[in-house]
Amino acid sequence: MPKALIIYPNGTTTLENLKDFDAVKAALEDGYLELINFNNKIFAYIDEDGKRKGLEVNQPATKFAHLHGLPKRDYIVGTMVVMGWLNEHGRRDGDEHDVPQEIVDAYLEFYKTL
């Protein structure tokens, strides 16, 4: 599994190599995986049942998601795991890949303004 940007509701952000889907599920506290396709470069996993479970609103993840196309009326709860679509040749092949470094850098710079 690829390197992922993990954005927690408390504002903590980590960059982790997730070895398999169990690691993704563990990052989401064993919730059902819901995929949010932001664009041709990145997507995210969140807990599909997070709102029903009453998970905490994740303001940093919500603001990130709004910048990448999530409708303004929607919001993210719980942890969000961001990954990349593009392989080392810059092509989308249907697999998960490392979150692009420019996305990580842009998020960290943006987060300073929150």
C-alpha atoms as one frame of an Amber mdcrd trajectory, in Angstrom:
protein
   0.000   0.000   0.000   1.131   3.541  -0.608   2.149   6.527   1.432  -0.972
   8.289   2.717  -1.734  11.647   4.287  -3.863  10.963   7.358  -5.865  13.891
   8.732  -7.335  13.397  12.203 -10.230  15.427  13.693  -7.976  16.875  16.426
  -5.777  18.526  13.776  -2.974  15.992  13.902  -1.667  14.999  10.503   0.657
  12.108   9.704   2.260  10.709   6.578   2.271   6.911   6.763   2.971   3.925
   4.561  -0.137   1.801   4.919   0.756  -1.812   4.206  -2.720  -3.108   3.346
  -6.449  -2.460   3.588  -6.441  -3.593   7.205  -4.084  -0.683   7.947  -6.466
   1.718   6.178  -9.404   0.298   8.138  -7.420   0.592  11.378  -6.691   4.266
  10.620 -10.458   4.707  10.235 -11.169   2.839  13.480 -12.390  -0.235  11.566
 -15.190   1.582   9.780 -16.539   0.681   6.367 -14.418   2.333   3.681 -16.046
   5.068   1.625 -13.999   6.436  -1.260 -14.201  10.120  -2.170 -12.781  10.812
  -5.624 -11.456  14.372  -5.567  -9.796  14.601  -8.976  -7.441  12.776 -11.338
  -4.619  12.901  -8.785  -6.063  12.157  -5.367  -8.845  10.447  -3.470  -9.629
   9.763   0.168 -11.077   7.077   2.359 -13.395   7.958   5.209 -15.678   5.929
   7.485 -18.882   5.419   5.502 -20.946   5.286   8.697 -19.106   8.099  10.486
 -22.025  10.518  10.579 -24.438   7.843  11.768 -21.931   6.884  14.489 -21.694
  10.504  15.603 -17.964  10.830  14.911 -16.393  14.224  15.506 -16.454  16.724
  12.637 -12.992  16.917  11.076 -12.602  20.618  10.257  -9.124  20.370   8.659
 -10.213  17.448   6.457 -13.460  19.213   5.553 -11.622  22.366   4.450  -9.158
  20.240   2.443 -12.044  18.342   0.847 -13.886  21.560  -0.033 -10.753  22.814
  -1.818 -10.714  19.588  -3.838 -14.362  19.488  -4.862 -16.464  18.251  -1.942
 -19.761  20.198  -2.046 -19.803  23.022   0.532 -22.957  21.606   2.137 -21.107
  18.382   3.031 -18.473  17.760   5.702 -16.046  15.080   6.870 -16.299  13.308
  10.213 -13.664  11.121  11.775 -10.285  10.464  10.202  -9.604  10.970   6.488
  -6.915   9.007   4.606  -5.710  10.724   1.394  -3.913   8.737  -1.326  -2.874
   9.231  -4.921  -4.265   7.788  -8.149  -1.198   8.201 -10.371   1.540   5.605
 -10.757   5.230   6.365 -11.299   4.505   6.988 -15.002   1.864   9.624 -14.206
  -0.975   7.345 -15.258  -4.096   6.294 -13.446  -4.184   2.487 -13.371  -6.927
   1.807 -10.824  -4.547   1.096  -7.942  -3.782   3.210  -4.903  -0.487   5.095
  -5.025   1.465   7.539  -2.880  -0.242  10.818  -2.190   1.649  13.337  -4.359
   4.229  15.327  -2.402   2.864  18.600  -3.791  -0.510  17.769  -2.203   1.176
  17.072   1.143   3.180  20.308   0.944   0.117  22.341  -0.071  -1.947  20.840
   2.770   0.739  21.559   5.373   1.059  25.148   4.118  -2.743  25.566   4.046
  -3.101  24.067   7.529  -0.943  26.854   8.968  -3.698  29.303   7.990  -6.516
  27.446   9.790
